[in-house]
Amino acid sequence: MAMKYRKLDSNGDYVFGHNEDDFYHGKAAVGQAIYTSLKLLLGEWFEDTSLGMPLFQHIIGANGSPDNLRGADLLVRDVIIGVQGVKGIKSFSSGFENRVYAVECIVDTVYGDVTISGVTFTP
């Protein structure tokens, strides 16, 4: 059975009221799971405060030095690899500009390649 993941609206809230049309399946579901996993802040989820991106602890506010960029990249890669259905990362690019960290990558999933783009972390 293919992976199933609830869609989000333009505000980042879950979509309800359209039955099965409220869900992604297969590689689109993995893509949504990656996106929401990257956007979950450390300590934000009340059921497990150890989950999430350490955005304010390790990414935002750090300068764009090569060491800081590599550290942020490792954090993001770890989150992506931990998502159900992900087999690996085929390509990965990132950068810091004006204290904004941005990521784009192609992820190998059990359903095929998924492109993740437009993921930014801003203060």
KARA-V572847 format. One record per pair of residues at least 12 apart in sequence whose ideal C-beta (glycine too) atoms are under 6 Angstrom apart, sorted by the first residue. I is the first residue (numbers start at 0). J is the second residue. Records with the same first field share a line. If there is no record, write none. Layout:
BEGIN
I = J / J
END
This chain:
BEGIN
1 = 24 / 25
2 = 28 / 29 / 84
3 = 22 / 24 / 28
4 = 23 / 28 / 31 / 32
5 = 22
6 = 21 / 23
25 = 110
26 = 108 / 110 / 111 / 113
29 = 84 / 108 / 113
30 = 113
32 = 82
33 = 79 / 82 / 115
36 = 78 / 82
37 = 78 / 118
39 = 51
40 = 54
41 = 53
54 = 120
58 = 71 / 100 / 120
59 = 122
63 = 95
68 = 95
71 = 100
72 = 93
75 = 102
84 = 108 / 109
85 = 106 / 108
86 = 107
87 = 107
88 = 104 / 106
89 = 105 / 107
90 = 104 / 105
91 = 104
98 = 122
99 = 119 / 121
100 = 120
101 = 119
102 = 118
103 = 116
END
